[in-house]
């Protein structure tokens, strides 16, 4: 079986890393005389329109029984966590089970970290070329009852602190100025500090395996598909894209004096058994938050609202 590589590139991901990675991959494919096409996004959510076009004209489901001389059109996504999030959700909306090859080129790259991928575009492209079939990985499916909303997340879905940080970062008045001088990390750090000071505790109700749990002073509530969020923070060390479990981590509002201690244990991956942390792992988890809080899915804003949201696992094919 031969492959035709359909590249979907977000050139603006990672402050321009997407463009650099895309150009490197294209030059490599040209030098290797391998067939490809390339589409570049030009504005937010453009990934969805491009996937709609490609699903009609270029892409198809994978069949292990394809003949050796048949050419399979492989989707190769180059971008960050937001890019791959948009692609997976649009394929789900179109009811297309199409394998995805992914080359990370974002600022956080948590999904690539969860998959164990390197950040080197050509190394990943060589692996893609060498592989002959996709692998099945778990991703989170969520169904939100209040707003009748459903979707998929590859990394995590958060309510509270992490979602408020996403909002603060995206709407910061100095974000554009800092990015202009290539200070994206400082922009994120300043948002973290501001949000840590402003975030108030809120009540949530959790239902796991038929049992209900109440947490009146929730500070951070994140449902994870793999260990990482926020660009490599191991918030859910036991989570894995290779099992069929949803991992939920809840951290209650700490005193200021305990924040460094909590951060220390999180980075050491020793926080799950501490009193400030509550951890669940199950096939299905439900969360109810009656107080309006910010939400995020793979770093994409879900708005400031109440939530009645159920999480399970679905499968997605990845070529790596």
Long-range contacts (C-beta under 8 A, 24 or more apart in sequence): 1-66, 1-67, 1-68, 1-69, 1-70, 1-71, 1-72, 1-132, 2-69, 2-70, 2-71, 2-72, 3-34, 3-71, 3-72, 3-73, 3-74, 3-129, 4-35, 4-36, 4-37, 4-71, 4-72, 4-73, 4-74, 5-29, 5-34, 5-35, 5-36, 5-37, 5-74, 5-76, 5-101, 5-128, 6-36, 6-37, 6-39, 6-54, 6-58, 6-59, 6-73, 6-74, 6-75, 6-76, 7-36, 7-37, 7-38, 7-39, 7-76, 7-78, 8-39, 8-41, 8-47, 8-50, 8-51, 8-54, 8-75, 8-76, 8-77, 8-78, 8-79, 8-83, 8-87, 9-38, 9-39, 9-40, 9-41, 9-78, 9-79, 10-40, 10-41, 10-47, 10-78, 10-79, 10-80, 10-82, 10-83, 10-105, 11-40, 11-41, 12-41, 13-78, 13-79, 13-80, 13-82, 13-83, 13-105, 13-106, 13-107, 14-80, 14-105, 14-106, 14-107, 14-109, 15-107, 15-179, 15-182, 15-184, 17-80, 17-105, 17-106, 17-107, 18-78, 18-79, 18-80, 18-83, 18-105, 18-106, 20-105, 21-78, 21-103, 21-105, 21-121, 22-78, 22-105, 24-121, 24-122, 25-76, 25-78, 25-103, 25-121, 25-122, 25-125, 28-122, 28-125, 29-125, 32-129, 34-129, 35-71, 41-79, 41-83, 45-86, 47-79, 47-83, 47-86, 47-87, 47-90, 48-86, 48-89, 48-90, 51-86, 51-87, 51-90, 51-91, 51-94, 52-90, 52-94, 55-91, 55-94, 55-96, 55-98, 59-96, 59-98, 60-98, 61-96, 61-97, 61-98, 62-98, 62-99, 62-133, 62-134, 62-317, 64-133, 74-99, 74-101, 74-128, 74-319, 75-99, 75-100, 75-101, 76-100, 76-101, 76-102, 76-103, 76-125, 76-128, 77-101, 77-102, 77-103, 78-103, 78-105, 78-121, 79-104, 79-105, 79-106, 80-104, 80-105, 80-106, 80-107, 80-108, 80-109, 81-106, 81-108, 81-109, 81-110, 81-111, 81-154, 81-155, 81-298, 81-299, 82-106, 82-298, 82-299, 82-300, 84-111, 84-154, 84-298, 85-152, 85-153, 85-154, 85-155, 85-297, 85-298, 85-299, 85-300, 86-300, 88-139, 88-152, 88-154, 88-316, 89-151, 89-152, 92-151, 92-152, 92-314, 97-317, 98-317, 99-134, 99-317, 99-318, 99-319, 100-316, 100-317, 100-318, 100-319, 101-128, 101-318, 101-319, 101-320, 102-318, 102-320, 103-128, 107-184, 107-188, 107-231, 108-230, 108-231, 108-232, 108-299, 109-231, 110-155, 110-156, 110-226, 110-228, 110-229, 110-230, 110-231, 110-232, 111-154, 111-155, 111-226, 111-298, 113-226, 113-228, 113-232, 114-154, 114-155, 114-225, 114-226, 114-227, 114-228, 114-239, 114-240, 114-241, 115-226, 115-241, 115-318, 115-320, 117-320, 124-320, 127-320, 128-319, 128-320, 131-319, 131-320, 133-319, 134-317, 134-318, 134-319, 135-317, 135-318, 135-319, 135-320, 136-315, 136-316, 136-317, 137-241, 137-242, 137-315, 137-316, 137-317, 137-318, 138-225, 138-240, 138-241, 138-242, 138-243, 138-244, 138-245, 138-313, 138-314, 138-315, 138-316, 139-225, 139-241, 139-313, 139-314, 139-315, 139-316, 140-223, 140-225, 140-246, 140-311, 140-312, 140-313, 140-314, 141-311, 141-312, 141-313, 141-314, 142-223, 142-297, 142-309, 142-310, 142-311, 143-309, 143-310, 144-307, 144-308, 144-309, 145-308, 145-309, 145-310, 146-305, 146-306, 146-307, 146-308, 147-305, 151-297, 152-314, 152-316, 153-223, 153-225, 153-297, 153-298, 154-225, 154-298, 154-316, 155-224, 155-225, 155-226, 155-228, 155-229, 155-298, 155-299, 156-222, 156-223, 156-224, 156-225, 156-229, 156-235, 156-236, 156-297, 156-298, 157-222, 157-223, 157-295, 157-296, 157-297, 157-298, 157-302, 157-309, 157-311, 158-220, 158-221, 158-222, 158-223, 158-229, 158-295, 158-296, 159-204, 159-218, 159-221, 159-222, 159-287, 159-289, 159-293, 159-294, 159-295, 159-307, 160-199, 160-202, 160-218, 160-219, 160-220, 160-221, 160-293, 160-294, 161-195, 161-196, 161-199, 161-219, 161-220, 161-251, 162-220, 162-222, 162-229, 162-230, 162-296, 163-293, 163-294, 163-295, 163-296, 163-301, 163-302, 164-195, 164-198, 164-199, 164-293, 164-294, 165-191, 165-192, 165-195, 165-230, 166-294, 166-296, 166-299, 166-300, 166-301, 167-294, 167-296, 167-301, 167-304, 168-194, 168-195, 170-301, 188-231, 196-259, 200-253, 201-252, 201-253, 202-289, 202-291, 202-293, 203-289, 203-290, 203-291, 204-250, 204-287, 204-288, 204-289, 205-287, 205-288, 205-289, 206-248, 206-250, 206-280, 206-285, 206-286, 206-287, 206-288, 207-285, 207-286, 207-287, 207-288, 208-248, 208-280, 208-282, 208-284, 208-285, 208-286, 209-282, 213-278, 215-250, 215-252, 215-278, 217-252, 217-253, 218-250, 218-251, 218-252, 218-253, 218-289, 219-251, 219-252, 219-253, 219-254, 220-249, 220-250, 220-251, 221-248, 221-249, 221-250, 221-251, 221-287, 221-289, 222-248, 222-249, 223-247, 223-248, 223-285, 223-287, 223-311, 224-248, 224-249, 227-269, 233-266, 233-267, 234-266, 234-267, 234-269, 235-266, 236-279, 237-269, 237-272, 238-272, 238-279, 238-281, 239-281, 244-283, 244-313, 245-281, 245-282, 245-283, 245-313, 246-281, 246-282, 246-283, 246-284, 246-285, 246-311, 246-312, 246-313, 247-279, 247-280, 247-281, 248-279, 248-280, 248-281, 248-282, 248-285, 248-287, 248-311, 249-277, 249-278, 249-279, 250-277, 250-278, 250-279, 251-276, 251-277, 251-278, 252-276, 252-277, 252-278, 283-312, 283-313, 284-310, 284-311, 284-312, 285-310, 285-311, 286-310, 286-311, 287-311
